[in-house]
Amino acid sequence: MNFALLLIGQLILYSLLMLANEYAGTLLAAILGAICFAIWGLSHVTEWVEPSRVSRSYYTYLLTGWIAPALALIAFIALRGGIGWL
């Protein structure tokens, strides 16, 4: 699957979730984005220590897994002027 399609699809999904329920959408985007970022970072460190035969698409899937929620959160906070449930 194309990197841009993955990113746009996840942006739409997170944006719709944040519009439907701001609290759940914000927390889900923050938690899933942090988990994907941690896995992505650990995968890169592990790859430096011991190279493996993991395909490049794995890293692009993980990259969209933390970039899309981060972009959705930043855009949502910028458009709303803050987080309403805080």
C-alpha positions, 0 to 999 in steps of 0.5 A: 500500500502507498505511504500517502494513502496510509497516512491520509486514511489514518488522518481521516480516521483519527479526525473523525474519531476526534470529532465524534468524541474529543476525549476518546479520540485525543487519548487514543491518538496519543496512546497509539501514536506513542506506542507506534513511536516506541516500537519504531524507535526500538526497531531502528536501534535493534536494526543498528545493533543486529541487521535483520531481513525485515522489509522496508514496508514494516518501517513505513507502516510504523512511521505512518502509525505515529505520524498520522496521530501526531498530525491529527492531534496537532491539527485538531488542537490548532483548529480548536484552539486547545483541548476542550476536555482539559 
